[in-house]
Amino acid sequence: MQHFIGTYECKADAKGRIMLPVALKKQLAQNINEQFVLKRAVFNSCLEVYPIKEWEAMMEKVNQLNRFNKKNNDFIRRFTAGVRVVEVDQTGRLLIPKDLVIHAGISKEVVISSAVNILEIWDKGLYEEAISDATVDFGALAEEVMGDKDGDQLS
């Protein structure tokens, strides 16, 4: 599993193409010639970019759901809505399909942010709003998510 590091500002052109920053291309070097999966985020107005191996691992989990359960079918339908296989072109650009550009509210200014083993693509204004909103309770959230029952950090 690859872990990404960093937050990068870049621009989208009128066709929805984003030139990946050099520092990010270096992190993607082992996967740059492979396909990626681009999808709508579950909780935010952004897009998620999965290296194909990460997507396949996610689909292994999803495929274990009982499809005779309506909630599972509804989840699968919503989770995979708008999913696209994309590639980084030879000049280092990623083309975002128009419907996903609209869904994420992407304008010219874009932020690509690492989210452990995937990348998030945000409109810069929406990213700044999300980060600002998240900082209000971040200390309590960090304690709840990363602290164990004794209040110690997880190792």
PADRENSE-89676 format. One record per residue (C-alpha): residue in one letter; x, y, z. Coordinates in pm, whole numbers, plus 50000, padded with zeros to 5 digits. Layout:
AXYZ ...
***
This chain:
M500005000050000 Q501355033849899 H500865064150124 F500765098749971 I502085130050139 G501235166350078 T498735191849960 Y499265207849621 E497665237549450 C497275236049074 K495015248148798 A492365231448587 D492005242148226 A488695247048043 K488625210147945 G489025198148306 R492695188348273 I494945192248575 M498725192648546 L500035171648834 P502765188949037 V506275174349004 A506415164349373 L503205144449334 K504355128349008 K507455115949193 Q505225099149454 L503115084049177 A506175072648979 Q505585035449041 N501935038748930 I502055067648682 N501705045348375 E498845025548527 Q495195034248542 F493545052848826 V489935053348937 L488265086948987 K485065088949190 R482845111649396 A483765113549762 V481275099150010 F481325126950271 N482615157850088 S482185177649768 C485435165549621 L486745137249405 E488865107649510 V491675092949301 Y492525056649367 P495565039249221 I494065009049046 K495464984649306 E493835004349589 W490535004649399 E490704967149343 A491274961949718 M488254984049791 M486134964649541 E487104931949714 K485454945650030 V482424958849844 N482014926049659 Q481564907949990 L478314926650054 N475114906550020 R473364920849715 F470044906449827 N470054933250098 K468494965349963 K470734988050173 N473794970750033 N472544975449675 D471755011849743 F475225016849890 I476955000249594 R474965021149346 R475765053849524 F479385044649598 T480125036649235 A478065065049082 G480155084448833 V483205061948871 R485705065648586 V488945048948492 V491465076248408 E495115078148310 V497815104248348 D498795114947997 Q502365117747873 T502585154247975 G501525146248333 R497915158048308 L494835141448452 L491565147048265 I488515150448489 P485255142748308 K482805171948289 D480135156048512 L482695150848790 V484015186448749 I480445198748801 H479805175249094 A482915187349280 G482335223949193 I485815225949045 S486745259248894 K490195270148783 E491935268349121 V492335232449244 V493835215349549 I495085179549537 S495385166249889 S496755133450017 A494365111650214 V496655082950315 N496415058550020 I494255079649788 L494235115549666 E491425140749694 I490775167049427 W489025198149553 D487975231949425 K490355254549621 G487575275049784 L485655244049895 Y488875228350030 E489665259050238 E486105259250376 A486295222150464 I489655226250639 S488435256850827 D485275238750942 A487245207851042 T489715226851262 V487045238151509 D486725203651668 F489935187851541 G491485182851885 A488455163752014 L488215144251688 A491895134551705 E491475122852063 E488405102251977 V489825086451661 M493485081751755 G493375077752133 D492765043552289 K490435036752580 D493115047352831 G493735080352652 D497105069252517 Q498095073552155 L497725043251933 S501035029851811 
***
